Amino acid sequence: MNTTRIRQARVRADGASVTAQLCEYVVDARYEAVPDDVRELAKLSVLDAVACMVGGSTLAPSRIAFDLFAEMGGVPEATIFGTDRRLPVLHAAYLNSASANALDFDDTASGHPGATVIPPALAIAEKQRSSGRQLLLAIVLGYEVGLRVVSAIQPSTERWRQVSSSATPQTFGAVTAASKLLGLTLDQTQIAFGLAGSGAPVPSIRKFGTRDGGPISWLKNNYGASSWSGVLAAQLAARHFIGPKTILDGAHGFWIMAGSDQCDFDEFVRGLGDEYWIRRVSFKPYSCCRYLHAAVDAVRLICSEAQLDVDEIREIRVASIAHLATFTNYQPLNPFDIEFSLPYALALTALGVPPGYAWLSSETLSNPHVAALARKVHVVVDPDAEQRFAAGHPHETTVTISTESEQFEKRIGVALGHPRNPLGPDALYAKFRRLVDPVWGEARASALLERIAQLETCKDVSMLFHETA
């Protein structure tokens, strides 16, 4: 039987609720108070998200959604990345958020926070003709609030195995960024939070496809709906729409609406203004689910250090948490299936195929060499890794590659891209060029890369994209 666990927040002297405290922080925040390293992280997050949006726009689910919204038409307010079209802000928020996560190459931190912060922020900033500093501040705040909500309502491990979704709480990242850029008052921001929470997508990840034999749902994490709800909420609040002002508070608050069995209310506000949660974000070196990355790291390192001939590999054994066994699709049907197939991710890594477009191509799906190597991957549960994961640590993974005569083993505690094992700016620049150049061309990619690097000097974000077209 599940037991509900609630840790109450410290009550401020004026009795302000956690919703009110978060909203007050958002309204009062100023760019000048943001530390230099956080500003740089925000720019790198924009760079990475733009690359993922442009790259993700090439996949069939993004093209289908774009065609639908393009048929609807509307006022050309915001850029649809990977195209030369502009559509209404709500359309742009939905489409660009879905595209950001389409390749599964976007940043992570108990979800994919950038996918529901940066696309809506860029859409609103383009319409509002906000400055680069206003945009960067809104993005920092979106990460701050969104990640705090995700963490505060994180369910127990038992409940997480039943009900889970990052899209549900990440709606607050979208509404935060949108509210700040729209210049909402404290009262309006609280209402926007209430409307966003009321309209957030349900926690649907357990019907995602990994546990039902696939294929993976093309909605994936449903981040388009998160961003749509967050932007719509802020726009309605700006027009004096009425909504609940204490959405995060109490026994009937958002945590239980989102399907959790516990809430740490202090987590919403602990260290607010001193800590910056964007520092906790990981950038992804591989275009697959983050749960697979430690194993991919291990295979990459073994193959590089041992100079293995892949034709000699007899088995790739992966020992990790039990959850990893839900990613053992040996017969992916489409690119989204590959993103969640551990056997294919490891086979492609061993074969030296670069992550991104090549991993998710039709040629990869039909390549018998990849399929044969993927069938040599086997997953077992590591009780120690499972215990540490349940205690909140990154999941440790041990990979053993066996040939006819030798065994090679590598244990990864923290996957590449984590703040404790970071992916540097040069790697992110290279990733940007690899994804953007084939879609928008080298000249346009170069101009956009330079403008993002100097984003704090930009007076009008709308020109960031129009001048590179």
Secondary structure, DSSP 8 states (H G I E B T S, - for coil): ----EEE-----TT---HHHHHHHHHHH--GGGS-HHHHHHHHHHHHHHHHHHHHHTTSHHHHHHHHHHHHH-----EE-TTSS-EE-HHHHHHHHHHHHHHTS-S-BSSS-GGGGTHHHHHHHHHHHT--HHHHHHHHHHHHHHHHHHHHHT---HHHHTTS--SHHHHHHHHHHHHHHHTT--HHHHHHHHHHHHHH-----GGGSSTTTT----TTTT-HHHHHHHHHHHHHHHHTT----S-TT-STTSHHHHTT-SEEEGGGGTTTBTTB-GGGG-B--SSSS-GGGHHHHHHHHHHHHHHT--GGG--EEEEEE-GGGGGG--SS--SHHHHHT-HHHHHHHHHTT--SSTTTTSHHHHT-HHHHHHHTTEEEEE-HHHHHHHHTT----EEEEEE-SS-EEEEEESS-TTSTTS---HHHHHHHHHHHHHHHH-HHHHHHHHHHHHTGGG-S-THHHHHTT-
